Amino acid sequence: IMNLKIEVNREDYLNFEIYHFKKRQLIRTSLIGFLFLLIFQYLMNKDKSSLNILSIALSSLLYISIFFGIIYFFLTKTRLDPDDDKSLLGKREYEFLEDHIFYKVNDSEGRIQWSIIKWLGNSKTAFYFYLDSKRAIIIPKIIG
């Protein structure tokens, strides 16, 4: 039996979004981006009699910068998503028992059977108990 009293803040939520993206979506997103880059370069250069390597390199660099800039923007905008009074952020208590996790959040409480946990994630800043492919219990690591 282990009891935890924690507080999940916006930074913890952002760290979860970044962790989730890196573990579950980075490779697929990068492959799609690379495919679109190839299509873009083909369409830009298909009618030209000779290829200008410098223009291909510069346009590719610009494309990659914009592509990953957009990804960065959408990941960091999640810092603004959860409201402080919603169930994603705030103080909570967990009691880890042999067959389930008991929790208290705001004015509600309940239990989660261990069998519902799909997988566990572990980053530098937190542990993530995934309940489905995109939703997790965030347990920030106490550093200090």
SVG drawing of the C-alpha trace seen along z (x, -y; Angstrom):
<svg xmlns="http://www.w3.org/2000/svg" viewBox="-18 -29 41 36">
<polyline fill="none" stroke="black" stroke-width="0.4" points="0.0,0.0 1.3,-3.4 -0.4,-6.8 0.4,-9.9 -0.8,-13.4 0.2,-15.3 -0.7,-18.4 -0.8,-18.2 -0.1,-21.6 0.0,-22.9 3.7,-22.1 3.0,-18.4 0.2,-18.3 2.5,-19.8 5.2,-17.3 2.7,-14.5 1.7,-15.8 5.3,-16.0 6.1,-12.5 3.1,-11.1 3.9,-12.7 7.5,-11.4 6.6,-7.9 3.4,-7.4 3.4,-9.9 6.8,-11.2 7.9,-8.5 4.5,-8.4 4.3,-12.2 7.9,-12.5 7.3,-9.9 4.2,-11.7 6.1,-15.0 8.9,-13.4 6.5,-12.0 4.9,-15.4 8.4,-16.9 9.1,-14.5 5.8,-15.3 6.5,-19.0 10.0,-18.7 8.7,-16.6 6.0,-19.1 8.4,-22.0 11.0,-20.4 9.2,-18.1 9.2,-20.5 12.7,-21.9 15.4,-20.7 18.1,-20.8 18.0,-20.5 19.4,-23.3 20.7,-21.6 20.9,-24.8 17.2,-25.7 16.2,-22.1 18.2,-22.2 16.9,-25.7 13.3,-24.9 13.6,-21.6 15.1,-23.3 12.4,-25.9 9.7,-23.2 11.2,-21.2 11.5,-24.3 7.8,-25.2 6.7,-21.6 8.4,-21.1 7.5,-24.7 3.8,-23.8 4.3,-20.7 6.0,-22.6 3.3,-25.3 0.5,-22.7 2.4,-20.9 3.1,-24.0 -0.4,-25.4 -1.6,-22.5 -0.2,-24.4 -3.2,-26.7 -5.8,-23.9 -6.8,-22.6 -8.6,-25.0 -7.5,-25.1 -10.9,-23.9 -11.2,-20.9 -10.3,-17.4 -7.0,-17.4 -5.2,-19.8 -5.1,-20.3 -4.6,-18.4 -5.3,-14.8 -4.7,-11.8 -3.9,-8.3 -3.8,-5.1 -2.1,-2.3 -3.6,1.0 -3.0,4.6 -6.0,4.9 -6.8,1.3 -5.9,-2.4 -8.2,-4.5 -8.3,-8.2 -9.7,-11.5 -9.9,-14.5 -11.7,-17.7 -15.1,-16.5 -15.1,-13.1 -13.4,-9.8 -13.3,-6.3 -11.2,-3.3 -9.4,-2.1 -8.7,1.6 -5.1,2.4 -6.5,4.5 -7.7,1.2 -4.1,-0.2 -3.0,0.4 0.7,-0.5 3.0,-2.5 5.1,-5.5 8.2,-6.9 9.8,-10.2 12.3,-12.4 9.5,-14.3 6.6,-11.9 5.1,-8.4 2.1,-7.9 -0.5,-5.2 -2.3,-5.0 -6.0,-4.3 -6.4,-4.3 -4.3,-5.4 -4.3,-9.1 -5.5,-9.4 -3.3,-8.8 -3.0,-9.3 -0.1,-11.7 2.1,-11.2 4.7,-13.9 8.1,-12.9 9.2,-14.8 12.6,-16.3 14.7,-17.8"/>
</svg>
